[in-house]
Amino acid sequence: MPSLTIKTPDGRSRTVTLLKRITSVGRGLDNDIALDDARVPETAFAIIFDGLSYKVGGETKFHVNGKATDEHEFKPDDVVKVGDTELVFSAGQAPAAQPALATRFTRNDSKDPDASTQEQPGVPGRELAALRRLTIFSERLLSNTDLDRLLENLMDECIDVARADKGFLILMESNQLRVKVARNVQRETIEDALERVSDSIVTKVVKLQKPLIIADALDDPEFNRSESVVNLKLLSVMCAPLMHRGELFGLIYLGNDRLVNRFDQKALDTLTIFSSQASLLVQNALLVNELKLENTTLKTRLEEQTYGDIVGACQGMKDVYKRIDKIAPTDISVLVIGETGTGKELIARELHRHSPRTKGPFISINCGAIPENLLESELFGHVKGAFTGAVATKMGRFQAAIGGTLFLDELGEMPLQLQVKLLRALQEKVVYKVGDNRPEPVDIRIVAATNKNLEEEVRRGAFREDLYFRINVVTLKLPPLRDRGDDIAVLAKFFLNRYSREFDSRARGFTPSGSVAMKKYNWPGNIRELENRIKKAVVLADKPLLGPEDLDLRPENLPPILALAQAKEEFQKRYINEVLERNNGNRTKTAKDLGVDPRTIFRHLEKLETEGTMAPTTEYEEV
């Protein structure tokens, strides 16, 4: 068997049999043959068996039989010296030839008629060095996703590997080839890159989709009449295509205008190996860059569909945002109305954030969640001993909100006797702690919210009219989720992304049927219900796409399909109620606006009264 006898500086020797097709030699312990010699590089060279002979090659020079080289084909008793260590090659009996792990690429367009059928065996040291550099370059991709810098690094490596003095990376964009990178041997960017490339040479490589080497372009009968070759005075040129899934997407073009025959078949083979691997790297880099652009686009779209912490861009929400922009800088009181779960507190927070009080506190209290006997204390505070359990003086929410905004949620749930005290606090801008008669001035802005129709509550005597007008200087009405169109999909994706990250879930999107089900569903609980359904689905998901069953939006849970006559009747009922509300319950004006006989409106109201769902009406009619 072929072997190496290793003679160390201290006079010791050992023999190693060459069994592998590629045997690495160097000081590093991860080499196949590790040399205990401080002067030996970490990886000095590699010995490659191609099935016929052993060849040695590496990135750094070494000595074979006293002569410096970077590649050599072993003969019996050849002596390789690296550092202070000698390695003597013994041919022995070569192992049986096997298919080589790597073979040299050949040109099918060579002028040699036998070149297409003659496979040149072996991987010389230069090719091995190129592959090592490509490996290092691949590792660099993991830490650097800056596309421009990455492509410049790629061309610098190509120029070094091929020993060229300039190189161009040409990529296909919109079915046109464009020079993306142009570098010289000093690793500088070349100006006027397009004017320094031969279009005739590029055209041939694009047509054949095979690598091409030209020893002397000015003397080549195929190209010496080309205007670009003559004008550029081209000498040595080498060009290789970049392929992806059988399609050409670019070229690596290398040149040397000082020397003829600068590139040989070995250099072309090396570039071909390098370019075939580099194609994957460039595709990955382009993909990463595309994903970055897509991510930026998505962020921009999300910013366009958000207002602070509020997600949504339907026309109804845009109208709300415009009103916030107008009223936030003022100190007037605002009433936010909308169904449960529409995000009334978020609106209140945005009013605070866009106001001059933004640096002050935002204090929230749910008037319907606190027992009646404790609500006054929560609002205004109490002194020690004011009632059983009052063991210390406590500040109320009004005092805590001084300099900022107080948000009174579910205001319609506040008992009448407390409404009187709240009205006095708003009018006089002072509050009294429970058990104390000393006034405390408060400088706050009030934002209130309710899901009740306060006008109806006033008519019923359940809400004070004077407090209603004090609170309701400006009204912000939030549309229910079912009326927000594409906002449903935007909100769903927003919650999905949030909870997928939070719970480390596989869920990444919705099936088409899942998206359709969300649009069809009525969402009585509005955004809060949507959020909770998606949170549950994300936690329980075992697949990347969520369907109707994951969201509990099965067909039986969706609104029933009505007969056309019944659907028309339901729409007419809702529409008459909306117009009545806009006209403050005036039946005569509503009939006139709708272009119907007033008796139609009366019959509509009588039917609602029978059903127990009366629409708002006034106590008098305009004639």
C-alpha positions as CSV (number, residue, x, y, z in Angstrom):
1,M,0.0,0.0,0.0
2,P,1.3,3.6,-0.7
3,S,2.5,5.3,2.4
4,L,4.3,8.3,3.9
5,T,7.3,8.0,6.2
6,I,7.3,11.0,8.5
7,K,10.7,12.2,9.8
8,T,10.3,14.7,12.7
9,P,13.0,17.3,13.6
10,D,14.0,15.3,16.7
11,G,15.0,12.3,14.6
12,R,12.0,10.1,15.2
13,S,10.1,8.6,12.3
14,R,6.8,6.8,11.6
15,T,5.0,5.4,8.6
16,V,1.4,6.2,7.7
17,T,-0.5,4.2,5.1
18,L,-2.5,6.2,2.6
19,L,-6.0,4.7,2.6
20,K,-8.3,7.7,2.0
21,R,-8.9,9.4,-1.3
22,I,-8.2,12.8,0.3
23,T,-5.7,12.9,3.2
24,S,-5.1,16.3,4.9
25,V,-1.7,17.1,6.5
26,G,-1.0,19.9,8.9
27,R,-0.3,20.9,12.5
28,G,-4.0,20.9,13.5
29,L,-5.2,17.8,15.4
30,D,-8.3,17.6,13.0
31,N,-6.0,16.7,10.1
32,D,-5.7,13.1,8.9
33,I,-1.9,13.3,9.5
34,A,-1.1,15.7,12.4
35,L,2.5,16.9,12.5
36,D,4.0,18.0,15.8
37,D,6.0,20.9,14.3
38,A,5.4,24.5,15.3
39,R,6.6,25.7,11.8
40,V,3.9,23.7,10.0
41,P,0.7,25.5,9.1
42,E,-2.6,24.5,10.7
43,T,-3.4,22.8,7.4
44,A,-0.4,22.5,5.1
45,F,-1.7,20.5,2.1
46,A,-3.7,17.5,1.1
47,I,-2.8,14.3,-0.7
48,I,-5.4,13.3,-3.3
49,F,-5.8,9.9,-5.0
50,D,-7.7,10.1,-8.3
51,G,-7.7,6.4,-9.0
52,L,-4.4,6.5,-10.9
53,S,-1.9,8.5,-9.0
54,Y,-1.4,10.5,-5.8
55,K,-1.1,14.3,-6.0
56,V,-0.3,16.8,-3.3
57,G,-1.5,20.4,-3.3
58,G,-2.3,23.2,-1.0
59,E,-2.8,27.0,-0.5
60,T,0.7,27.6,0.8
61,K,4.0,26.6,-0.9
62,F,6.0,23.6,0.3
63,H,9.2,21.9,-1.0
64,V,9.3,18.6,-3.0
65,N,12.8,17.3,-3.6
66,G,14.2,20.7,-2.6
67,K,12.0,22.7,-5.0
68,A,9.2,25.1,-3.9
69,T,5.7,24.3,-5.3
70,D,2.0,24.4,-4.5
71,E,1.1,21.1,-6.3
72,H,2.9,18.0,-7.4
73,E,2.2,14.4,-8.6
74,F,4.0,11.9,-6.4
75,K,6.7,9.6,-7.7
76,P,8.4,6.9,-5.6
77,D,10.8,8.2,-3.0
78,D,9.7,11.9,-3.4
79,V,10.5,13.9,-0.3
80,V,8.1,16.6,0.8
81,K,9.4,19.1,3.3
82,V,7.1,21.4,5.3
83,G,8.4,23.3,8.3
84,D,11.2,21.1,9.8
85,T,9.4,17.8,8.9
86,E,10.1,15.6,6.0
87,L,7.6,13.2,4.4
88,V,8.9,10.4,2.1
89,F,6.4,8.9,-0.4
90,S,6.5,5.1,-1.0
91,A,4.4,3.9,-3.9
92,G,3.9,0.3,-2.7
93,Q,0.9,-1.3,-4.3
94,A,-1.8,1.3,-5.2
95,P,-5.3,0.5,-4.2
96,A,-7.9,-0.5,-6.7
97,A,-9.3,2.5,-8.7
98,Q,-12.7,3.7,-7.5
99,P,-14.9,6.5,-8.8
100,A,-13.2,9.7,-7.7
101,L,-15.1,11.9,-5.3
102,A,-14.3,14.9,-7.4
103,T,-13.4,15.1,-11.1
104,R,-12.2,18.0,-13.2
105,F,-14.8,19.6,-15.3
106,T,-14.2,19.6,-19.1
107,R,-15.3,22.1,-21.7
108,N,-17.7,20.7,-24.3
109,D,-17.0,23.7,-26.5
110,S,-13.2,23.1,-26.6
111,K,-11.4,23.4,-29.9
112,D,-9.9,20.0,-29.0
113,P,-12.2,17.5,-30.7
114,D,-11.4,15.0,-28.1
115,A,-11.9,17.3,-25.1
116,S,-15.6,16.4,-24.7
117,T,-14.8,12.7,-24.3
118,Q,-11.6,12.9,-22.4
119,E,-12.2,13.1,-18.6
120,Q,-9.1,14.5,-16.9
121,P,-8.7,12.7,-13.5
122,G,-7.8,14.2,-10.2
123,V,-8.3,17.3,-8.2
124,P,-5.1,19.4,-8.2
125,G,-4.1,21.4,-5.3
126,R,-5.4,24.6,-6.8
127,E,-8.9,23.2,-7.1
128,L,-8.7,21.9,-3.5
129,A,-7.5,25.3,-2.3
130,A,-10.5,26.9,-4.2
131,L,-12.9,24.5,-2.5
132,R,-11.4,25.4,0.9
133,R,-11.8,29.0,0.2
134,L,-15.4,28.4,-0.9
135,T,-16.0,26.6,2.3
136,I,-14.7,29.6,4.3
137,F,-16.8,31.9,2.1
138,S,-19.9,29.7,2.8
139,E,-19.4,30.1,6.5
140,R,-19.1,33.8,6.0
141,L,-22.6,33.8,4.5
142,L,-24.0,32.7,7.9
143,S,-22.7,35.8,9.6
144,N,-23.1,38.3,6.8
145,T,-26.4,38.7,4.9
146,D,-25.5,42.1,3.4
147,L,-26.1,41.2,-0.2
148,D,-23.8,43.9,-1.7
149,R,-20.9,43.1,0.5
150,L,-21.4,39.4,0.1
151,L,-21.2,39.6,-3.7
152,E,-18.1,41.8,-3.5
153,N,-16.5,39.1,-1.3
154,L,-17.4,36.5,-3.8
155,M,-15.7,38.3,-6.7
156,D,-12.6,39.0,-4.6
157,E,-12.4,35.2,-3.9
158,C,-12.8,34.4,-7.6
159,I,-10.1,36.8,-8.7
160,D,-7.7,35.4,-6.1
161,V,-8.5,31.7,-7.0
162,A,-8.2,32.3,-10.7
163,R,-5.2,34.7,-10.5
164,A,-7.0,37.3,-12.6
165,D,-6.6,41.0,-12.3
166,K,-10.3,41.9,-12.6
167,G,-13.7,40.2,-12.2
168,F,-17.3,40.9,-12.9
169,L,-20.5,39.4,-11.4
170,I,-23.3,39.7,-13.9
171,L,-26.8,38.9,-12.8
172,M,-30.1,38.5,-14.8
173,E,-32.6,41.1,-13.8
174,S,-35.9,41.5,-15.7
175,N,-34.5,39.4,-18.5
176,Q,-31.5,41.7,-18.9
177,L,-27.9,41.0,-17.8
178,R,-26.6,43.7,-15.5
179,V,-23.2,44.1,-13.9
180,K,-23.8,43.9,-10.2
181,V,-20.2,43.8,-9.0
182,A,-16.9,44.8,-10.6
183,R,-13.7,44.4,-8.7
184,N,-10.0,44.5,-9.4
185,V,-7.1,42.6,-7.9
186,Q,-6.6,45.4,-5.2
187,R,-10.2,44.6,-4.1
188,E,-11.5,47.9,-5.3
189,T,-14.7,48.6,-7.2
190,I,-14.2,49.3,-10.9
191,E,-16.0,52.2,-12.4
192,D,-17.7,52.1,-15.8
193,A,-18.0,48.3,-15.3
194,L,-20.4,47.7,-18.3
195,E,-17.9,49.3,-20.7
196,R,-15.1,46.8,-19.6
197,V,-17.0,43.6,-20.4
198,S,-17.0,42.0,-23.9
199,D,-20.6,41.5,-24.9
200,S,-19.7,39.0,-27.6
201,I,-18.0,36.7,-25.1
202,V,-20.9,37.1,-22.6
203,T,-23.4,36.4,-25.4
204,K,-21.7,33.1,-26.3
205,V,-21.6,31.9,-22.7
206,V,-25.3,32.8,-22.3
207,K,-26.2,30.9,-25.4
208,L,-24.2,27.8,-24.7
209,Q,-24.6,27.9,-20.9
210,K,-21.1,26.4,-20.6
211,P,-17.8,27.8,-19.2
212,L,-15.5,29.4,-21.7
213,I,-11.8,30.2,-21.7
214,I,-10.0,32.4,-24.2
215,A,-6.2,32.5,-24.2
216,D,-5.8,35.6,-26.4
217,A,-9.0,37.3,-27.4
218,L,-7.2,39.7,-29.8
219,D,-5.7,36.7,-31.6
220,D,-8.8,34.5,-31.5
221,P,-10.5,34.2,-34.9
222,E,-13.9,34.0,-33.3
223,F,-13.6,37.2,-31.3
224,N,-10.8,39.3,-32.8
225,R,-13.3,41.2,-35.0
226,S,-15.6,41.9,-32.1
227,E,-15.8,45.7,-31.5
228,S,-15.8,45.2,-27.7
229,V,-12.7,42.9,-27.8
230,V,-10.8,45.3,-30.1
231,N,-11.8,48.4,-28.1
232,L,-10.9,46.9,-24.8
233,K,-7.8,45.2,-26.1
234,L,-8.7,42.0,-24.3
235,L,-6.2,39.3,-23.8
236,S,-7.0,36.5,-21.4
237,V,-10.7,36.0,-20.6
238,M,-12.6,33.3,-18.6
239,C,-16.3,33.2,-18.1
240,A,-18.6,30.7,-16.3
241,P,-22.4,30.6,-16.1
242,L,-24.3,30.7,-12.8
243,M,-27.2,28.2,-13.0
244,H,-30.2,27.6,-10.7
245,R,-32.6,24.7,-11.4
246,G,-31.4,24.5,-15.0
247,E,-31.9,28.2,-15.6
248,L,-29.1,30.7,-16.1
249,F,-29.3,33.6,-13.7
250,G,-25.9,35.1,-14.0
251,L,-22.2,34.9,-15.0
252,I,-18.8,35.2,-13.4
253,Y,-16.5,37.0,-15.9
254,L,-12.7,37.2,-15.2
255,G,-10.0,38.9,-17.2
256,N,-6.4,39.8,-17.5
257,D,-5.4,42.4,-20.0
258,R,-1.7,42.2,-19.4
259,L,-0.9,38.6,-20.2
260,V,-2.0,36.1,-22.8
261,N,-2.6,32.5,-21.8
262,R,-3.1,33.6,-18.2
263,F,-5.9,31.1,-17.8
264,D,-5.4,27.4,-18.5
265,Q,-7.7,24.4,-18.3
266,K,-6.9,24.0,-14.6
267,A,-8.0,27.6,-13.9
268,L,-11.3,27.0,-15.8
269,D,-11.9,23.8,-14.0
270,T,-11.3,25.6,-10.7
271,L,-13.7,28.5,-11.7
272,T,-16.3,26.0,-12.8
273,I,-16.2,24.2,-9.5
274,F,-16.3,27.5,-7.6
275,S,-19.1,29.0,-9.7
276,S,-21.3,25.9,-9.4
277,Q,-21.1,26.1,-5.6
278,A,-21.2,29.9,-5.6
279,S,-24.5,29.7,-7.5
280,L,-26.1,28.2,-4.4
281,L,-24.6,30.9,-2.2
282,V,-25.7,33.7,-4.5
283,Q,-29.2,32.3,-4.7
284,N,-29.3,32.1,-0.9
285,A,-28.1,35.6,-0.6
286,L,-30.7,36.8,-3.1
287,L,-33.4,34.9,-1.2
288,V,-32.3,36.5,2.1
289,N,-32.3,39.9,0.5
290,E,-35.7,39.3,-1.0
291,L,-37.0,38.2,2.4
292,K,-35.6,41.3,3.9
293,L,-37.4,43.5,1.3
294,E,-40.6,41.5,1.8
295,N,-40.3,41.9,5.6
296,T,-39.7,45.7,5.2
297,T,-42.7,45.9,2.9
298,L,-44.9,44.0,5.4
299,K,-43.7,46.3,8.2
300,T,-44.5,49.3,6.1
301,R,-47.9,47.9,5.3
302,L,-48.5,47.1,8.9
303,E,-47.5,50.7,9.8
304,E,-50.0,51.9,7.3
305,Q,-52.7,49.8,8.9
306,T,-52.0,50.8,12.4
307,Y,-52.5,53.9,14.5
308,G,-50.3,53.7,17.6
309,D,-51.3,50.4,19.2
310,I,-54.5,50.2,17.2
311,V,-54.5,47.8,14.2
312,G,-56.9,48.5,11.4
313,A,-57.4,50.7,8.4
314,C,-61.0,50.3,7.4
315,Q,-62.8,53.6,6.6
316,G,-64.7,53.6,9.9
317,M,-61.4,53.4,11.8
318,K,-59.8,56.0,9.6
319,D,-62.6,58.4,10.5
320,V,-62.0,57.7,14.2
321,Y,-58.2,58.4,13.8
322,K,-59.0,61.7,12.1
323,R,-61.2,62.7,15.0
324,I,-58.5,61.7,17.5
325,D,-56.0,63.9,15.7
326,K,-58.4,66.8,16.0
327,I,-59.6,66.5,19.6
328,A,-56.5,65.0,21.3
329,P,-54.7,68.3,21.7
330,T,-57.7,69.8,23.5
331,D,-58.9,69.1,27.0
332,I,-62.5,68.5,26.2
333,S,-64.3,65.4,27.5
334,V,-64.8,62.5,25.1
335,L,-67.3,59.6,25.1
336,V,-66.2,56.5,23.3
337,I,-69.1,54.2,22.4
338,G,-69.1,50.8,20.9
339,E,-69.9,47.2,21.4
340,T,-68.1,45.1,24.0
341,G,-64.6,44.1,22.8
342,T,-64.2,46.8,20.2
343,G,-61.1,48.4,21.8
344,K,-62.5,51.4,23.6
345,E,-59.6,51.6,26.1
346,L,-57.1,51.5,23.3
347,I,-58.8,54.6,21.8
348,A,-58.7,56.3,25.2
349,R,-54.9,55.6,25.4
350,E,-54.3,57.0,22.0
351,L,-56.2,60.2,23.0
352,H,-53.9,60.4,25.9
353,R,-50.8,59.7,23.9
354,H,-51.6,62.3,21.3
355,S,-52.5,65.0,23.9
356,P,-50.3,67.5,25.8
357,R,-50.8,65.3,28.9
358,T,-48.9,62.4,27.4
359,K,-46.2,62.6,30.0
360,G,-48.8,62.5,32.8
361,P,-50.5,59.3,34.1
362,F,-53.2,57.4,32.3
363,I,-55.5,55.9,34.9
364,S,-58.3,53.5,34.1
365,I,-61.2,52.3,36.2
366,N,-64.0,49.9,35.2
367,C,-67.2,51.4,36.8
368,G,-69.1,48.1,36.3
369,A,-66.5,45.8,37.8
370,I,-66.3,47.4,41.3
371,P,-69.1,47.0,43.9
372,E,-71.3,50.0,44.4
373,N,-70.3,50.5,48.0
374,L,-66.6,50.6,47.1
375,L,-66.8,52.6,43.8
376,E,-66.9,56.0,45.5
377,S,-63.8,55.2,47.5
378,E,-62.0,53.9,44.4
379,L,-62.9,57.1,42.5
380,F,-62.3,59.8,45.2
381,G,-60.3,58.0,47.9
382,H,-61.1,57.8,51.6
383,V,-59.6,58.9,54.9
384,K,-58.6,56.6,57.8
385,G,-61.7,55.4,59.7
386,A,-64.2,56.5,57.1
387,F,-65.8,53.1,57.1
388,T,-65.1,49.7,58.5
389,G,-61.9,48.4,57.0
390,A,-60.5,51.9,56.2
391,V,-57.3,51.4,58.2
392,A,-55.4,54.0,56.3
393,T,-56.0,57.1,54.2
394,K,-56.1,56.1,50.5
395,M,-55.8,58.2,47.3
396,G,-58.5,57.7,44.7
397,R,-58.2,57.4,40.9
398,F,-59.0,61.1,40.4
399,Q,-56.0,62.1,42.5
400,A,-53.8,59.5,40.8
401,A,-54.7,60.9,37.4
402,I,-53.7,64.6,38.2
403,G,-51.8,66.0,35.2
404,G,-53.0,63.1,33.0
405,T,-56.1,61.3,31.8
406,L,-58.8,59.4,33.7
407,F,-60.6,56.7,31.7
408,L,-64.0,55.8,33.1
409,D,-64.9,52.5,31.4
410,E,-68.4,51.1,31.4
411,L,-69.7,54.5,32.6
412,G,-73.3,53.4,32.0
413,E,-73.0,51.0,34.9
414,M,-72.4,53.7,37.5
415,P,-75.2,54.1,40.1
416,L,-77.3,57.3,40.1
417,Q,-76.1,58.5,43.5
418,L,-72.5,58.4,42.4
419,Q,-73.4,60.1,39.1
420,V,-74.2,63.2,41.2
421,K,-70.8,63.2,42.9
422,L,-69.1,62.6,39.6
423,L,-70.9,65.5,38.0
424,R,-69.9,67.8,40.8
425,A,-66.2,66.7,40.5
426,L,-66.3,67.4,36.8
427,Q,-67.9,70.8,37.2
428,E,-65.9,72.1,40.1
429,K,-62.7,70.2,39.4
430,V,-62.4,69.2,43.0
431,V,-63.1,65.9,44.8
432,Y,-63.8,65.0,48.4
433,K,-62.4,61.8,49.9
434,V,-65.0,59.6,51.6
435,G,-65.2,60.7,55.3
436,D,-63.6,64.0,54.6
437,N,-65.1,67.5,53.9
438,R,-61.9,69.1,52.6
439,P,-61.9,69.7,48.8
440,E,-58.9,68.6,46.7
441,P,-58.4,70.2,43.3
442,V,-57.8,67.9,40.4
443,D,-56.5,68.8,37.0
444,I,-57.4,65.9,34.8
445,R,-59.0,65.1,31.4
446,I,-61.9,62.7,31.4
447,V,-62.5,60.0,28.7
448,A,-65.5,57.8,29.3
449,A,-66.6,54.7,27.5
450,T,-69.8,52.6,27.4
451,N,-71.5,49.9,25.3
452,K,-74.9,51.2,26.3
453,N,-77.1,53.7,24.5
454,L,-76.8,56.5,27.1
455,E,-79.6,58.5,25.3
456,E,-82.0,55.6,26.0
457,E,-80.6,55.3,29.5
458,V,-81.4,59.0,30.0
459,R,-85.0,58.5,28.7
460,R,-85.4,55.6,31.1
461,G,-84.1,57.7,34.0
462,A,-81.1,55.3,34.6
463,F,-78.6,58.0,33.7
464,R,-78.5,61.7,34.5
465,E,-79.0,63.9,31.6
466,D,-76.8,66.7,32.9
467,L,-73.9,64.2,33.4
468,Y,-74.5,62.8,29.9
469,F,-74.0,66.3,28.3
470,R,-71.0,67.0,30.6
471,I,-69.3,63.8,29.5
472,N,-70.4,63.7,25.9
473,V,-68.7,66.8,24.5
474,V,-67.4,64.7,21.6
475,T,-68.4,61.2,20.7
476,L,-66.2,58.6,19.1
477,K,-68.2,55.6,17.8
478,L,-66.2,52.5,17.1
479,P,-67.5,50.1,14.4
480,P,-68.0,46.5,15.4
481,L,-65.5,44.0,14.0
482,R,-68.1,42.5,11.6
483,D,-68.3,45.8,9.8
484,R,-64.5,46.3,9.5
485,G,-63.9,44.3,6.3
486,D,-60.3,43.4,5.7
487,D,-59.3,44.5,9.2
488,I,-60.4,41.1,10.4
489,A,-57.6,39.4,8.4
490,V,-55.1,42.0,9.5
491,L,-56.0,41.7,13.2
492,A,-56.0,37.9,12.9
493,K,-52.4,37.9,11.4
494,F,-51.3,40.4,14.1
495,F,-52.5,38.2,17.0
496,L,-51.2,35.0,15.3
497,N,-47.7,36.5,15.0
498,R,-47.8,37.7,18.6
499,Y,-48.9,34.5,20.2
500,S,-46.8,32.2,18.0
501,R,-43.7,34.0,19.3
502,E,-45.0,34.0,22.8
503,F,-45.9,30.3,22.9
504,D,-43.2,29.1,20.5
505,S,-46.0,27.6,18.3
506,R,-45.8,26.1,14.8
507,A,-48.8,28.1,13.7
508,R,-47.8,30.6,11.0
509,G,-50.9,31.3,9.0
510,F,-54.5,30.4,8.1
511,T,-56.0,28.0,5.6
512,P,-58.2,29.6,2.9
513,S,-61.2,28.0,4.5
514,G,-60.1,29.5,7.9
515,S,-59.8,33.0,6.4
516,V,-63.3,32.6,4.8
517,A,-64.8,31.4,8.1
518,M,-63.4,34.4,10.0
519,K,-65.0,36.8,7.4
520,K,-68.3,35.1,7.6
521,Y,-68.5,34.9,11.4
522,N,-70.5,37.7,13.1
523,W,-68.0,38.2,16.0
524,P,-70.4,39.2,18.8
525,G,-67.4,39.6,21.1
526,N,-65.6,41.6,18.5
527,I,-61.8,42.0,18.8
528,R,-61.6,40.4,22.2
529,E,-63.3,37.3,20.9
530,L,-61.0,37.1,17.9
531,E,-57.9,37.5,20.0
532,N,-59.0,34.8,22.5
533,R,-60.0,32.3,19.7
534,I,-56.6,32.8,18.0
535,K,-54.7,32.5,21.3
536,K,-56.4,29.2,22.0
537,A,-55.8,27.9,18.4
538,V,-52.1,28.8,18.6
539,V,-51.6,27.0,21.9
540,L,-53.4,23.8,20.7
541,A,-52.1,23.9,17.1
542,D,-50.1,20.9,15.8
543,K,-49.8,22.2,12.2
544,P,-48.6,25.5,10.6
545,L,-51.9,26.6,9.1
546,L,-55.0,27.1,11.2
547,G,-58.4,26.1,9.8
548,P,-62.0,26.7,10.9
549,E,-62.0,23.8,13.3
550,D,-58.9,25.2,15.1
551,L,-60.8,28.5,15.6
552,D,-64.1,26.8,16.5
553,L,-65.7,28.3,13.5
554,R,-67.4,25.2,12.2
555,P,-70.4,25.7,9.9
556,E,-72.9,25.3,12.8
557,N,-71.2,28.2,14.6
558,L,-71.6,30.6,11.6
559,P,-74.7,32.7,11.1
560,P,-77.5,30.7,9.4
561,I,-78.2,31.4,5.8
562,L,-81.5,33.2,5.6
563,A,-84.1,33.1,2.8
564,L,-83.8,36.1,0.6
565,A,-87.2,37.5,1.7
566,Q,-86.2,37.2,5.4
567,A,-82.8,38.7,4.7
568,K,-84.4,41.7,3.0
569,E,-86.8,42.1,6.0
570,E,-83.9,42.0,8.5
571,F,-81.9,44.5,6.5
572,Q,-85.0,46.8,6.2
573,K,-85.6,46.6,9.9
574,R,-82.0,47.5,10.8
575,Y,-81.8,50.3,8.2
576,I,-85.1,52.0,9.5
577,N,-83.7,51.8,13.0
578,E,-80.4,53.4,11.9
579,V,-82.3,56.3,10.2
580,L,-84.6,56.7,13.2
581,E,-81.5,57.0,15.4
582,R,-79.9,59.6,13.1
583,N,-83.1,61.6,13.2
584,N,-83.3,61.3,17.0
585,G,-86.4,59.1,16.8
586,N,-88.4,61.5,14.6
587,R,-90.8,59.3,12.7
588,T,-92.1,61.9,10.3
589,K,-88.6,63.0,9.2
590,T,-87.5,59.4,8.9
591,A,-90.4,58.6,6.6
592,K,-89.6,61.6,4.5
593,D,-85.9,60.7,4.3
594,L,-86.7,57.1,3.3
595,G,-89.3,58.2,0.8
596,V,-92.1,56.1,2.3
597,D,-95.6,56.8,3.8
598,P,-95.3,57.6,7.6
599,R,-97.7,54.8,8.3
600,T,-94.9,52.4,7.1
601,I,-92.7,53.7,10.0
602,F,-95.6,53.5,12.5
603,R,-96.2,49.8,11.5
604,H,-92.5,49.2,11.8
605,L,-92.5,50.6,15.4
606,E,-95.6,48.7,16.3
607,K,-94.0,45.4,15.2
608,L,-90.8,46.3,17.2
609,E,-93.0,47.0,20.3
610,T,-94.7,43.6,19.8
611,E,-91.3,42.0,19.6
612,G,-90.1,43.9,22.7
613,T,-87.3,45.8,20.8
614,M,-88.4,49.4,20.5
615,A,-86.4,51.8,18.4
616,P,-85.7,55.3,19.7
617,T,-88.5,57.8,19.2
618,T,-89.1,61.5,20.2
619,E,-92.1,62.7,22.3
620,Y,-93.2,65.0,19.5
621,E,-93.1,65.1,15.8
622,E,-92.1,67.9,13.4
623,V,-94.8,68.7,10.9
